Amino acid sequence: MEFTAERIQQALTPRAARYYERVGSTNEVALEWLKMGAPDGAVVIADEQTSGRGRLGRSWQTPPGAALAVSVILHPRVEFVSQITMLGALAIHDTLLRFGVKDSGIKWPNDVQVNGRKICGVLPEAVWDGDRLLGVVLGLGLNVRVDFSGTELETTAISLEAALGRPVNRLELLAGLLDNVDHWYGLLGRPALFEAWKSRLTTLGQMVVVGEVRGLAERVDETGALWVWDGGELRCILAGDVALGTDEHGH
């Protein structure tokens, strides 16, 4: 068992951290903590997550001992909120690189994939008091040793240990991931963050399907929007499920 409250506290000090053996959703806990005045960079970690949320209302299950389920509390300037998604995807991508994963890329807007198979989930949620931003919770779920064989996700999802072919220490992984979150958080709103995210995207130049829009993924802009040429006009897509080619489901 890599995770205990003591080990996490030791590894992450002086960062404020709360660890749960089992929780419904780390984002839910972090959102409540944020409203109570959590400091910048505070994290909620769970060994098992029973009702985590993915994008577009999907569930994200985290079996005990098999994944990283982390929510980071951030206090960005309001004009940079749209880039928190980029920050999360970059932090995961760079962590995979650090651990030796070569064939990873980002499927717009924030699905980090290895050989075209999804390895993580990224879910930022902003908290507002009227028109005042209280902060953002950045939820990160990374498959470490989830076994997808024999499931409906066998061909579309992958775990880090399967990609590497060796065991990974989740405490080291957690510390490395948070280092990368801090690094990119420090570059929020600067060209370097956008350019890095854009350079890791695998979606540009591909035929994509987003809702009713089908066409060529031409470019992205600093807000994270995707511009798709549908044969008649350039369409701006703010968020949604991008499926490549004729696959209309996304993952």
N, C-alpha and C positions, 0 to 999 in steps of 0.2 A: 504493500500500500504506500504509494509515493506521497499522497496527500494527507496531511494532518494539519490542524490549525496551527500547531507550533512550528512545523516545518515551513508552512507558507509564510507565517509571520517572520520567521528567520530569513527566508529567502528574499522577502519583499521590503523589509524595513528600510527606510522610514515611511514607506507608502502606507496609507490607511487601507486595510484589507479586512474583509469579512468572508469567512469560509463556512460553507454548509455541506454536510455529507449528502443531504438530499433536499432539493428545493423544487418548487413548481417551475419558476423561471428566474434566472439571475437578473434579467432585465427588470422584472417586476420589483424585486427587492431593491435594486439599484435606483429605480425611479422614486421609490418611497424615501430612500436615503438621501437622494438629491433634493427632494422637497424639504427635508429636515436640515439641509445645509451641509451636505457632504463636501469635503475638500476636493480641489482639482486633482485628478489622477487616482482618486479612490477606486478600489476594485471589489467586486463581488465574484467569488469563485464557488463553483459547486462540483462535487464529485459525480453526482447524479442529478439530472434535470428531467422532471417528469412531464412538464407541459411548456417547454420552451417554444418561442415563436419564431417563425421564419418570415421572410418577406411575403406580402400578399396574403397574410393570415394563415400561412401553412404552419404545421407543428414541426418542431425540431427536437427529437428525442435524444437524450444523452444517457446511455446506459452507464451503470456504476463502473468506475475505473477504466473507461474506454475512450474518453474524449476530453477535450478542454472546453469548459463552459465558463466564459468570463464576460463580465460586463464592466466597462471602464466609464467612470463619471468624468465628464469634461466640461469646461466652462469657456467655450470659444466665443469670439466676437460674432455677433449675429450674422454679419455678411458672409461668414465663412462656413455656416452650418451645412450648406450643400456639399462641402468637400469632406465632411466627416466620413461619408461612405468610401471615398477614395483612400482616406487615411487607413481605414480598417482593412481594406483589400490589400493595400501596400504592406501594411504591418505583417499580415499573414504571409503574403508572397515572399517577403524578405526573410521571414523566419524559416520558411521551407528551404530557401536557398542556403541559409546558414547551416541547416541540418543536412544538406547534401542532395536536395531534390532538384533535378535539372530541368525537367520538362513541365514547368508550371507556367500558367498565364492567367490573366483575368478576363473572364467573360463579362461584358458590360451588364450591369454597372459594378457588381462587386462579388461575383462568384469566382473564387480562386479554384482553378482546375489543374489536375495533373494528368497529362495525356488525355485531355478532354473529359475527364471525370471529376465531379465536384468533390472537394475535400473539406470545404468549410462553409459556414454561413455567416453573414455580416448583417446586423440589423441595428441601425442608429435610430434612436427615438428622442425627439426634442421635448422639453417641458417648458410651457409658457405660462406666465401670469399676465393675462391680457395680452398686450403686445410686447411685454418684457420677457426676454429669454432667461430662464433660470439655469439652463444647462442642457447637455445632451448625454444620454446613456448610449454607449457603443457596445452592442452585444456581439461577441465573437464566439463561434462554436467551431471547433476543429476536430475532425475525426482522427483519433490517434491509433486505436486498435479495435474499432468497430468492425465486425465481420459481416460483410454484405453478401457473401456467397450464398446462393440459393434464395435470395430475396429479389423483389422487383427492382431494387436499386443496384443489382449486381453489375450491370454494364454502365451505369451512370454515376456511381459514387465510388470513392476510394478512401482508404485510411493511410495515414502517414507511415505506419510501420510496414504496411503492404507495399507502399511505393518505394520504401528504402530497403526492405528486406532485412531489417534488423530492429531490435527493441529500442524504444525511445523513453527517456526519463521525462515524465510530464512536468516535474518541478523545474527542470532545466528549460524545457519548452516554454513553460509559462513565463519564466524570468526573461527569456530571449524575446518572446512575443511582446511583453510589456516594454522592454527596451526599444523595440521598433515602433511601438505606439508612441512612446515619448519622442523619439526622433522625428517622426513625421508630424506629430502634433506641433512641434517647434517650427515646422515649415508651413503650417496652415496658412493659406492665402498667398503663398509665394509661388512663383512660376515653377520652381523645382518640384513641388509636390504634384502639380497638374501634369508636368512633362513626364515625370516618372510613371504616374498612373497610366497616362496615354501610351507610353512606350511598351507597357506590359499587357495592353489590351490585345486579345486575340480576335475581337469582333470586327475591327475595321477592315474594310475591303471584302467582307463576306456578305452573301445574300442572307437576309434575316427576316423573321416574322415577328412583329410586335403588335399584339392585338389585331386590329384590322389592317395595319400597315405592313406591306411586304415590299422589300426592295434592297438596295445596296447600302450597307452601313458606310457612310462617307467620312464622317468626322465626329469628334466630340468637342464640347467647349468647356470653359473653366467652371461652369456650374455643374458639370457632369452630364449634361444633356447629350443625347445621341441624335445625329442628323442623318436621316435616311432618304435616299433618292428613290422614289417609287415609280420612276419612269415619266412622271408628269411634273412633279415638283419636289423640292427638298422639304421633308417633314421633320419637325423637331419633336423628339420623344423625351419626356422628362424622366419617366421611370416606367418599368413594366417588365414583362417577361420577354426576353429576347430568345427566340428559337432560331437555330441556323437552318438555312435552306427550307425544306418543306415540313420539318418537324414543328408542329404547332403547339406543343405542350410546354416546352421549357422545363427546367428542373430547379 
